[in-house]
Amino acid sequence: MQHPKVSNEEMLQRIVRFKELTRPENAVPVMFIDSVLPGHQRMNWAVIGDTASENPDFKPAITAPHRFQIGVFMCPPNSGPAWHTHDYIELFMPLGGRWRFHWGSDPDGAKDGHADLEPFDMISMPPGVWRAFENVSDQAAFCFAVLEQHEVFASKDPYWGTQVIRQAAALGFAADDKGRMIKPPNYAEIEQQITASLVDWLTKTAALDRGS
């Protein structure tokens, strides 16, 4: 097989610096309809692909096509994605803190098991398995995600648990049949409030990393 020549400029566009990626201005704090619910707020960064985003405002750090997708997210203590599933595989690797992953087969939230992961442990979630996870440490922490290739806004994605859908709807949030977020009239105000809270945690995490 003859491989194409890749220029130095093209290679430089494929480098992502973690400290630059995770700046607040690069994040999507309301990437999913559960992001507005207490206990589920988090900062999200798309590295490659849409990373299952329901919010079309995502901007991948690397725009070249890949056969997989990568995302990074930061959760305050006792926060993380709500009960949901996908039609494809997800793999997660905590970059810090301690994370508890739950799984099951019931869209109403009944859990079959759970496991706690430390930094650089990994867990692979099969398609169709319902899952939720949270940062159970006492500091904000980052997690790394790898997703199987899939088309953005081609169908419902993620599938949310029934309680999550009801709670999000009470705040004016929903997703259409293509998985695109339906935003309430006061979306900008809600986003601003959530961003302000998460930036505080992001700042504290950066200070800890510097040893200050």
N, C-alpha and C positions, 0 to 999 in steps of 0.2 A: 504493500500500500504506500502510495506517495503522499506524504503529509505536506500541507501548505506551509509556507514560510510565514512566521508571525514576527511582526516588527517589534522593536523595543518599545515604541509608543503604545502598541496594543497590549503588551505585557504589563506596562505600568498601569493601564486602566483596569487590570485584573487584580490589583493589590488593594486590600481593604485594611486600614489601620484601625484597630479596635477603639482607640481613644477618639478617633475622628468619627467613626461610625456611630458611636453611642452618645454623641452630643444630642441634647434635647431637640434641637431644630431638625435633626434627621429622623426623629422618632414619629411613630403614629400611635398616640396614646389611646385612641378609640378605634382600634383596628377591627374589633368584633362587637357584636351587640351585647355580649356579657361584660365588656370592658367598663360599662357604666354602673355595674352592680357592686355593692359593698363586698369586699373579699375577693374580687376578681379584677381589680384595676392593675394595670401594668404598662410598661413602656415596651413597644415593639419596633424592631428594625428588620427590614427585608434586605437580605444580603444578595440572594439570587432568587428570582421569581417572586410570586405574589405571597408565598407562605400562607396560603389559605385565607388571605385577607377578605373581609366583607366590605371594607372601606376602600374605594378606588383611589384614595389619596396616597397609597403606598408608592415608594420610589426605590427600586432595588439599587444597591450600591454597585453591583456588577450587572450590566445590562446584556452582556453576551448570552446567547441561548445555552442552556445546559440541560442535561437529562435528569436533573434533580433540583431541589430547591433548598435553600438554607435561610434560616431566620435566627435572630437573637432576641431575647426578651429579658426584662428586669422586673422582678416582683418585690414589693415590700414584704415584711414578715406577715405570714398568715394570709397571703394572697396568691392567686394563680388562676389559670383557666377553669371555667365551669364545666359541668358535665356535658360531653359532646362526643361525636365520632366523625370519621372521614371514610371515604371510599378507597383510601390508599394508605400505605405504611408511613408512620412517623417514627423517628428515632430521636431521643432526647439525651443530652449530656449536660448536667449541671457544671457550671464554671466556678461556682462558689456556693456557700451556704449548705443547707441540707433540705432536700426536697422529698415530699411524700406523693407517690403516684398511686392512684386508685383505678381499678378497672372493674367492668361488669358487662352484663348483657341486657340490662333493663333501662330503657329510655327515661323511666321515672326516677332513676337514681339509686336503685339498690346495688350495692357494691359486693363483688365476689372476692376481692382481695386487694392488698396494697403492699408497697415496698418503699423503704426509705433509701434514697440515693445520696451519696456524698460526691464532692467534686470529682469529675472525670469518670464516674460510674456511667453506665449507659443502659437505656431501656428501649426496646423496639415494640411499638404498638401496632398490631395487625389491623387491616381494614375491618371496619364494622364493630370493633371492640369499643364500648363506651369507656371514656376515661375522664378524669379530672386530676389536677395536681396543684400543689402549693408549696411555697417556700416556708418551711417550718423552723427556720433559724430565726435569730433575734435581730438580724441585719438584712437589709435589701441584698438581693443576690441575682446574678445573671444565669441564664440557661441557654444552651445551644440546641438548635433543632435542625434535623435533616428530613425533608419530605420527598416522597416519591413524586415523579413528574406528573403534573395534571394541568388541565386547562383552566385558566382563570375565568370566572363568571360564565361557566358553561352549564352549571347545574347547582343545586343546593349544596353549599359547603361553607362551614361545617353544618352537621346536623346537631341541633341543640336538644337537650333534655326538655321535657314538657314544662318543668318549673322555671327553667331559664327563659324560655319563650314568653311565659306569662309575666315574669318579673320585668323583662326588657320592654314588653309591650306597655306595661304600666307607666314607663318613662318615655314612651313614644318611639321606641326603637323596634325594628323588625328587619327581616331580610326577604327579598323577593325570591321567585322560583329559580333564579340564576345565581343566588347567593350574594346579591349586591345589597348593601345596607340601605334601609329606608330611614332617613334621619328626621327627627322632629324639628319644628320651627326654631326652637331654642338650642339647637345643636352646638352652635359656636360658643355659647355661654357654658354649656356642660363641658365641652372639650377644654375650654380655658381653665375651668375649675379643677378638672382631673389632671391636666398638665401641671398646674401649679403645685399640686400635692405630690406628684411623682417626681418633679424636678428636685424637690427638697430631698427625697430619698436618694436620687441619683447623685446629688451634690455630696451627701454624707458618704455614699459608697466610694466616690472618687477621693474624698479626703482620707478614708481608711486605707485605700490603695497606696496613697502617698505617704502613709505613716504619720499623718498629722493628727 
